[in-house]
Amino acid sequence: MAAADTLHRPLRMHHLTFLDEGEEVTVGRPDIDSYIHLPPDGAALLRRLSQGSTPAEVAEWYHAEYGETVDMADFLEAITDLGFVAAEGEEVAAAPRVKWQGLARVLFSKPAFAVYGLLIAGAVAATVMDPTLAPSYRNSFFHPSLLVVSLTLFIGQFPFLILHEGAHALSGRRLGLNSSLRFSRRLYFIVLETAMDGLVSVPRAKRFLPILAGAITDLVVTAVLTLTAAATTGIVRGICLAFALTTLMRLLWQCYFFLRTDLYYLVVTVLGCTNLHAVSRNLLHRRLAKLLRLKTPPTTPGAEADYKAARWYSWLLVVGYAAMLVSVITVVIPSTVYVVVEVFDRIDAGASAGMIADSIVVAVLILSQFVIAGALALRERLRNTTTLENPS
Amino acid sequence: MKKISIRKTETVRLTSAAQPL
């Protein structure tokens, strides 16, 4: 229970943002990216507390407004756990400062988009006039040495990955949202990811550009590489076409939207969902429990749109993961085994040092993906275990 | 006594896949 004196003095609240979305209000503390959905009456309570009213005054107001007595002690405990209330001696957080906003406004301005449109149109026109510029798997092999191809494509992809993620981050900063960049995984894919939880705190119509900024960047990069290839010859042209192909491949990877790619966030934003993935997984668990006559788990909270979309998204999850499992069993594992066997065969057959090095590099690149994905999965598991043991 | 329901928002993680060959 809240101490009596706590109820009769104003709380020291950190800077909070409020976004009214009709049936729910999204409230959060932007400097630590802690956001929640509240019913409108809960948001009104929090707003009054953050404006300096004492909890006792707010509870009285609530009773007069809604004719019910609110469990203020429970509410205060929850908002304290969320980090909304400044602890004794803790400095009150102001609205966070966001850098690079000027650059972001320029890069996502109408004139900039006109330039991007011209570049893409130019690349399409150049490809129509010279079909050898079109994406083809042959474009990967711009050099006779597989060693050169492997290392160039592997190392050279990182600037393009950073450009994609940088576009997400900058378009967020244009709206005053901070973000952070890190390595993560989706199933066995290694990904660079931009965490931007604050996106839920801006109106829905403004969320589309930060979500689409990565894909737009991939298209512009592909266009620039294609136009450069059109204007050059030899190895430069070859490398440009190879990177244009791999950039398009990364764009296609976004179609695995059950892995919560950018396309997933686009779909949930269009549909107005707030927790689709978790609600869908929960729906599958409950269906399975019912089928096996086990105890049905409690329903995961979500918005009306989540429950509606979960009816089809839950099946997409099943189909998506099943397809991935089939591809792992029929393609990924056999290919990995094949490459490892190939390395040993070449060593056994007394192949040249170049041939053996060639195979070893390819094998290391392929195996490294699974080793890194496994290490990231282990890190997630350890982090989750630690969080459960120390829920503070 | 009325309890206020509080629900954490979904995390937003915008990604790009790194790929070996």
Boltz contact constraints between the chains, C-beta under 6 A:
constraints:
  - contact:
      token1: [A, 35]
      token2: [B, 9]
      max_distance: 6.0
  - contact:
      token1: [A, 36]
      token2: [B, 6]
      max_distance: 6.0
  - contact:
      token1: [A, 36]
      token2: [B, 8]
      max_distance: 6.0
  - contact:
      token1: [A, 37]
      token2: [B, 7]
      max_distance: 6.0
  - contact:
      token1: [A, 42]
      token2: [B, 4]
      max_distance: 6.0
  - contact:
      token1: [A, 68]
      token2: [B, 2]
      max_distance: 6.0
  - contact:
      token1: [A, 69]
      token2: [B, 1]
      max_distance: 6.0
  - contact:
      token1: [A, 70]
      token2: [B, 2]
      max_distance: 6.0
  - contact:
      token1: [A, 71]
      token2: [B, 1]
      max_distance: 6.0
  - contact:
      token1: [A, 71]
      token2: [B, 3]
      max_distance: 6.0
  - contact:
      token1: [A, 74]
      token2: [B, 3]
      max_distance: 6.0
  - contact:
      token1: [A, 75]
      token2: [B, 4]
      max_distance: 6.0
  - contact:
      token1: [A, 78]
      token2: [B, 6]
      max_distance: 6.0
  - contact:
      token1: [A, 150]
      token2: [B, 21]
      max_distance: 6.0
  - contact:
      token1: [A, 154]
      token2: [B, 20]
      max_distance: 6.0
  - contact:
      token1: [A, 161]
      token2: [B, 16]
      max_distance: 6.0
  - contact:
      token1: [A, 161]
      token2: [B, 18]
      max_distance: 6.0
  - contact:
      token1: [A, 164]
      token2: [B, 16]
      max_distance: 6.0
  - contact:
      token1: [A, 165]
      token2: [B, 16]
      max_distance: 6.0
  - contact:
      token1: [A, 168]
      token2: [B, 14]
      max_distance: 6.0
  - contact:
      token1: [A, 189]
      token2: [B, 17]
      max_distance: 6.0
  - contact:
      token1: [A, 190]
      token2: [B, 18]
      max_distance: 6.0
  - contact:
      token1: [A, 191]
      token2: [B, 15]
      max_distance: 6.0
  - contact:
      token1: [A, 191]
      token2: [B, 17]
      max_distance: 6.0
  - contact:
      token1: [A, 192]
      token2: [B, 16]
      max_distance: 6.0
  - contact:
      token1: [A, 193]
      token2: [B, 13]
      max_distance: 6.0
  - contact:
      token1: [A, 193]
      token2: [B, 15]
      max_distance: 6.0
  - contact:
      token1: [A, 194]
      token2: [B, 14]
      max_distance: 6.0
  - contact:
      token1: [A, 195]
      token2: [B, 13]
      max_distance: 6.0
  - contact:
      token1: [A, 196]
      token2: [B, 12]
      max_distance: 6.0
  - contact:
      token1: [A, 197]
      token2: [B, 11]
      max_distance: 6.0
  - contact:
      token1: [A, 197]
      token2: [B, 12]
      max_distance: 6.0
  - contact:
      token1: [A, 199]
      token2: [B, 12]
      max_distance: 6.0
  - contact:
      token1: [A, 200]
      token2: [B, 9]
      max_distance: 6.0
  - contact:
      token1: [A, 250]
      token2: [B, 16]
      max_distance: 6.0
  - contact:
      token1: [A, 250]
      token2: [B, 17]
      max_distance: 6.0
  - contact:
      token1: [A, 253]
      token2: [B, 17]
      max_distance: 6.0
  - contact:
      token1: [A, 261]
      token2: [B, 15]
      max_distance: 6.0
  - contact:
      token1: [A, 262]
      token2: [B, 14]
      max_distance: 6.0
  - contact:
      token1: [A, 275]
      token2: [B, 10]
      max_distance: 6.0
  - contact:
      token1: [A, 301]
      token2: [B, 7]
      max_distance: 6.0
  - contact:
      token1: [A, 365]
      token2: [B, 20]
      max_distance: 6.0
  - contact:
      token1: [A, 365]
      token2: [B, 21]
      max_distance: 6.0
  - contact:
      token1: [A, 366]
      token2: [B, 20]
      max_distance: 6.0
  - contact:
      token1: [A, 369]
      token2: [B, 20]
      max_distance: 6.0
